[in-house]
Amino acid sequence: MKTNAILAIALFASAPAFAQTATAPAAKPAAGPAAAATAPVKQVVAVAQPLDINTATVEQLAGVKGLTHTLAEAIVKGRPYKSTDELVKSRILTETLFTQVKDGLTVKHN
């Protein structure tokens, strides 16, 4: 019972050392029983969802890497679209540019 209490105290005491902050340096691995009881911290990376070219604003579309404000305006002006391929067919985007931005764009069907 004493071992569990000591281990619990050690874990609570070391918790601030494992907290992630933007300015804190990487924590050194702890030694001893507390080190065996802690799991590695996993970082969560937010994945941006593709923008619907039929509903996104000009500003949102211009935020897609590779699209300019002028291209975003042309996309909005050409609505509605049945597929993202229409951006090339209607000559708003070149094949090369479309290949670069297609993962950030979508057409949602109801």
Phi and psi in degrees as GROMACS dihedral restraints (atoms count N, CA, C in turn):
[ dihedral_restraints ]
;  ai    aj    ak    al  type     phi  dphi    fc
    3     4     5     6     1   -63.2    20    10
    4     5     6     7     1   -37.7    20    10
    6     7     8     9     1   -63.1    20    10
    7     8     9    10     1   -42.1    20    10
    9    10    11    12     1   -65.1    20    10
   10    11    12    13     1   -40.5    20    10
   12    13    14    15     1   -65.3    20    10
   13    14    15    16     1   -42.8    20    10
   15    16    17    18     1   -64.9    20    10
   16    17    18    19     1   -42.1    20    10
   18    19    20    21     1   -63.0    20    10
   19    20    21    22     1   -42.5    20    10
   21    22    23    24     1   -63.0    20    10
   22    23    24    25     1   -42.9    20    10
   24    25    26    27     1   -63.5    20    10
   25    26    27    28     1   -42.7    20    10
   27    28    29    30     1   -62.8    20    10
   28    29    30    31     1   -39.5    20    10
   30    31    32    33     1   -65.9    20    10
   31    32    33    34     1   -45.2    20    10
   33    34    35    36     1   -65.7    20    10
   34    35    36    37     1   -37.7    20    10
   36    37    38    39     1   -68.9    20    10
   37    38    39    40     1   -31.9    20    10
   39    40    41    42     1   -89.9    20    10
   40    41    42    43     1    -5.4    20    10
   42    43    44    45     1   -55.3    20    10
   43    44    45    46     1   -44.5    20    10
   45    46    47    48     1   -61.4    20    10
   46    47    48    49     1   -28.5    20    10
   48    49    50    51     1   -69.4    20    10
   49    50    51    52     1   -26.0    20    10
   51    52    53    54     1   -95.7    20    10
   52    53    54    55     1    -4.2    20    10
   54    55    56    57     1   -68.3    20    10
   55    56    57    58     1   138.1    20    10
   57    58    59    60     1   -91.6    20    10
   58    59    60    61     1   128.0    20    10
   60    61    62    63     1  -131.3    20    10
   61    62    63    64     1   160.1    20    10
   63    64    65    66     1   -70.5    20    10
   64    65    66    67     1   -27.6    20    10
   66    67    68    69     1  -105.8    20    10
   67    68    69    70     1   -12.2    20    10
   69    70    71    72     1   -76.9    20    10
   70    71    72    73     1   139.7    20    10
   72    73    74    75     1   -71.3    20    10
   73    74    75    76     1   163.0    20    10
   75    76    77    78     1   -61.6    20    10
   76    77    78    79     1   135.6    20    10
   78    79    80    81     1   -74.5    20    10
   79    80    81    82     1   142.3    20    10
   81    82    83    84     1   -76.8    20    10
   82    83    84    85     1   145.4    20    10
   84    85    86    87     1   -60.7    20    10
   85    86    87    88     1   136.7    20    10
   87    88    89    90     1   -76.8    20    10
   88    89    90    91     1   152.5    20    10
   90    91    92    93     1  -107.5    20    10
   91    92    93    94     1   155.2    20    10
   93    94    95    96     1    96.0    20    10
   94    95    96    97     1  -165.3    20    10
   96    97    98    99     1   -62.2    20    10
   97    98    99   100     1   -33.1    20    10
   99   100   101   102     1   -65.8    20    10
  100   101   102   103     1   -31.9    20    10
  102   103   104   105     1   -66.3    20    10
  103   104   105   106     1   -36.3    20    10
  105   106   107   108     1   -71.4    20    10
  106   107   108   109     1   -26.1    20    10
  108   109   110   111     1   -89.0    20    10
  109   110   111   112     1    -9.4    20    10
  111   112   113   114     1   -97.3    20    10
  112   113   114   115     1   141.5    20    10
  114   115   116   117     1   -98.0    20    10
  115   116   117   118     1   152.8    20    10
  117   118   119   120     1   -63.2    20    10
  118   119   120   121     1   147.3    20    10
  120   121   122   123     1   -84.6    20    10
  121   122   123   124     1   128.4    20    10
  123   124   125   126     1   -95.9    20    10
  124   125   126   127     1   136.1    20    10
  126   127   128   129     1   -93.8    20    10
  127   128   129   130     1   137.5    20    10
  129   130   131   132     1  -100.3    20    10
  130   131   132   133     1   126.9    20    10
  132   133   134   135     1  -107.8    20    10
  133   134   135   136     1   124.0    20    10
  135   136   137   138     1   -75.7    20    10
  136   137   138   139     1   130.5    20    10
  138   139   140   141     1  -105.5    20    10
  139   140   141   142     1   124.1    20    10
  141   142   143   144     1   -70.9    20    10
  142   143   144   145     1   136.4    20    10
  144   145   146   147     1   -80.1    20    10
  145   146   147   148     1   145.0    20    10
  147   148   149   150     1   -61.4    20    10
  148   149   150   151     1   145.4    20    10
  150   151   152   153     1   -86.4    20    10
  151   152   153   154     1   137.8    20    10
  153   154   155   156     1   -77.8    20    10
  154   155   156   157     1   117.9    20    10
  156   157   158   159     1   -68.9    20    10
  157   158   159   160     1   -12.3    20    10
  159   160   161   162     1   -89.5    20    10
  160   161   162   163     1   -15.1    20    10
  162   163   164   165     1  -126.3    20    10
  163   164   165   166     1   -16.8    20    10
  165   166   167   168     1   -69.1    20    10
  166   167   168   169     1   148.0    20    10
  168   169   170   171     1   -77.7    20    10
  169   170   171   172     1   165.9    20    10
  171   172   173   174     1   -58.3    20    10
  172   173   174   175     1   -42.3    20    10
  174   175   176   177     1   -64.2    20    10
  175   176   177   178     1   -40.9    20    10
  177   178   179   180     1   -64.9    20    10
  178   179   180   181     1   -45.2    20    10
  180   181   182   183     1   -64.4    20    10
  181   182   183   184     1   -39.0    20    10
  183   184   185   186     1   -66.2    20    10
  184   185   186   187     1   -19.6    20    10
  186   187   188   189     1   -78.2    20    10
  187   188   189   190     1   -11.5    20    10
  189   190   191   192     1   -74.3    20    10
  190   191   192   193     1   127.6    20    10
  192   193   194   195     1   -59.0    20    10
  193   194   195   196     1   122.4    20    10
  195   196   197   198     1   108.7    20    10
  196   197   198   199     1   -19.4    20    10
  198   199   200   201     1   -98.5    20    10
  199   200   201   202     1   134.0    20    10
  201   202   203   204     1   -92.8    20    10
  202   203   204   205     1   170.3    20    10
  204   205   206   207     1   -62.1    20    10
  205   206   207   208     1   -39.6    20    10
  207   208   209   210     1   -64.3    20    10
  208   209   210   211     1   -42.9    20    10
  210   211   212   213     1   -65.7    20    10
  211   212   213   214     1   -39.6    20    10
  213   214   215   216     1   -61.6    20    10
  214   215   216   217     1   -41.1    20    10
  216   217   218   219     1   -63.5    20    10
  217   218   219   220     1   -39.8    20    10
  219   220   221   222     1   -66.2    20    10
  220   221   222   223     1   -36.7    20    10
  222   223   224   225     1   -64.0    20    10
  223   224   225   226     1   -46.4    20    10
  225   226   227   228     1   -63.4    20    10
  226   227   228   229     1   -40.8    20    10
  228   229   230   231     1   -64.8    20    10
  229   230   231   232     1   -30.6    20    10
  231   232   233   234     1   -88.0    20    10
  232   233   234   235     1     6.9    20    10
  234   235   236   237     1   -64.8    20    10
  235   236   237   238     1   154.1    20    10
  237   238   239   240     1   -90.1    20    10
  238   239   240   241     1   160.3    20    10
  240   241   242   243     1  -118.7    20    10
  241   242   243   244     1   146.5    20    10
  243   244   245   246     1   -92.2    20    10
  244   245   246   247     1   -26.1    20    10
  246   247   248   249     1  -153.5    20    10
  247   248   249   250     1   162.6    20    10
  249   250   251   252     1   -69.2    20    10
  250   251   252   253     1   -23.5    20    10
  252   253   254   255     1   -59.6    20    10
  253   254   255   256     1   -24.2    20    10
  255   256   257   258     1   -64.0    20    10
  256   257   258   259     1   -20.6    20    10
  258   259   260   261     1   -64.7    20    10
  259   260   261   262     1   -32.6    20    10
  261   262   263   264     1   -82.6    20    10
  262   263   264   265     1   -43.1    20    10
  264   265   266   267     1   -60.8    20    10
  265   266   267   268     1   -36.2    20    10
  267   268   269   270     1   -88.6    20    10
  268   269   270   271     1     6.4    20    10
  270   271   272   273     1    62.4    20    10
  271   272   273   274     1    29.9    20    10
  273   274   275   276     1   -80.3    20    10
  274   275   276   277     1   -40.2    20    10
  276   277   278   279     1  -121.7    20    10
  277   278   279   280     1   148.8    20    10
  279   280   281   282     1   -79.8    20    10
  280   281   282   283     1   163.5    20    10
  282   283   284   285     1   -56.9    20    10
  283   284   285   286     1   -43.8    20    10
  285   286   287   288     1   -62.6    20    10
  286   287   288   289     1   -47.8    20    10
  288   289   290   291     1   -66.3    20    10
  289   290   291   292     1   -39.7    20    10
  291   292   293   294     1   -60.3    20    10
  292   293   294   295     1   -41.3    20    10
  294   295   296   297     1   -59.7    20    10
  295   296   297   298     1   -35.9    20    10
  297   298   299   300     1   -73.1    20    10
  298   299   300   301     1   -34.8    20    10
  300   301   302   303     1  -106.0    20    10
  301   302   303   304     1    -8.3    20    10
  303   304   305   306     1   -59.9    20    10
  304   305   306   307     1   -30.6    20    10
  306   307   308   309     1   -70.3    20    10
  307   308   309   310     1   -18.7    20    10
  309   310   311   312     1   -94.6    20    10
  310   311   312   313     1     1.0    20    10
  312   313   314   315     1  -125.5    20    10
  313   314   315   316     1   151.3    20    10
  315   316   317   318     1  -154.1    20    10
  316   317   318   319     1   168.3    20    10
  318   319   320   321     1  -126.1    20    10
  319   320   321   322     1   115.8    20    10
  321   322   323   324     1   -88.0    20    10
  322   323   324   325     1   134.2    20    10
  324   325   326   327     1  -106.3    20    10
  325   326   327   328     1   134.8    20    10
